Amino acid sequence: MEIKLVKNGIFPVTRTPDGHPLDRAADTGYAFPGTLQGEGKLVGIPVLFVRTSGCNLRCTWITETGKVSICDTPYASHYPLEVEVMDTSEVVAVIKANLDQIRHVIISGGEPTIQPQPLVELARGLKKSLNVHITVETNGVLFIPELVAHVDLFSISPKLKSSDPDTKKNRLLDHPVEQNYIRDHRKFRRNLDTLQKYINACMHKGSYYGDEPGSPPQRKSNKDFQLKFVITRKTDIDEIRQDFLDHLSFVAPEDVVLMPVGGTPELLRESMDMTARLAIQHGFRFTPRLQIDLFGDTAGT
Ligand code: SF4
């Protein structure tokens, strides 16, 4: 089954599926495949990425100092101009040839869930052929029940009001967000029903259907989730609590990950300190964006 990826959407790799060296270097600058997961619960773990093309949202933020910051992978979301269509079995073959000691594969985007069947096929193929740990990074707007069996970590990044594109932010962008995306972003970005389904997928059934009265909720040992929020201002914490956590069950503080806004080292520096303070004060998890510290805002790292 075919899946749409961004150009060079399996990364960082150095070999073809039959093990021959590629004619271009990995974007990390290393002579070997792989990088480190830069964000969230698995930060620092060696990984390979698959980045799908296209997104159903158009996140656009303004930093506290008034600078505009769009999604850190705009070539997969806002401007998905270069697309590579591959068979999911081919993707598995490339991963296999570049896996070496790596045991974790991240399927990211863009938004992977807008290609539901190809995404299920890819996750199933990776799990069945390679038995790797699979993370799916999603904005949490769509839920695909068939995906659950093949995924170990749902890295969900629900979007706050601060991510809404609007005409004021558009004035600061070279390529303004189209009106239909401005409307749809506001309408669809917060889907509590879907978020709870992802969370429930990580819990033993009895603990949330209530058929074991009095027993504490139990998380499955082989499934986990995180709710990763991009922080641009102090008041984001109130919105996270009131608009999200107050309506969701089974979320522990360490499942809530605060990540500073910024797709470039400069923007990131501005918001890092505020985000770290908020995480400490509220008992949530802080995540850096290690990939930006290590490689700057270079795609494919
Ligand atoms: S949902 Fe994610 S990929 Fe899509 S625009 Fe927002 S940050 Fe980018």
Residues whose N, C-alpha, C, O or C-beta is under 5 A from the ligand:
A	BS01	SF4	C55 L57 R58 C59 C71 S77 G109 G110 E111 N139
